[in-house]
Amino acid sequence: MAQASDKAVVEQPRPITHVGVTVTDIDAAIDWYRRVLGFQLLHGPVDYTAGEGYFGRLVADMLGPKVVRGRIAMLDAGNSVGLELFEFSEPKPDRRVPEENQEFYLHKTGTFHFCVVDPDIEGLARRIVEAGGRQRSAVWEFAPGVGFYVCYCEDPFGNIVEIYSHGTAHIWSTLAQMSK
């Protein structure tokens, strides 16, 4: 049987099906993501205790021995990409980026941000702020005169939400063509 490393080129990119983020209050997070970004709740929240029942054994195996209890929910972003929310009760999470800190923790690995598409970046950034989040950057044009825009915001739980004016493939393939 051929190993994955035996292939020099992957013939088709693998789609991202979801991004997982940690929140401090899963019920508030579900409400926020539904109201502000229009995501739909697919399932949950589901309570778990590591080691109890099938799902508890699965969680214990996948998340490791330090995770004892928590809740998980899955939301749909509308394009078959999900946002998986984790609220850990034991151990209790700290916000990665304290409110008083304007710097990203770029020296740490893990989920840095996730990106949504909205042609009205200013409007969505305003709604994020009005709903308890914050705008972390100005709205920038990727390249002057191209018409593709980007902005970084933050949800009320400390997760970075990037906003694109257009889809990723559209923006980056156009920028690649321009740089030739």
Secondary structure, 3 states (H helix, E strand, C coil): CCCHHHCCCCCCCCCCCEEEEECCCHHHHHHHHHHHHCCEEEEEEEEEECCCHHHHHHHHHHHCCCCCEEEEEEEECCCCCEEEEEEEEECCCCCCCCCCCCCCCCCCCCCCCEEEECCCHHHHHHHHHHCCCEECCCCEECCCCCCCEEEEEECCCCCEEEEECCCHHHHHHHHHHHCC
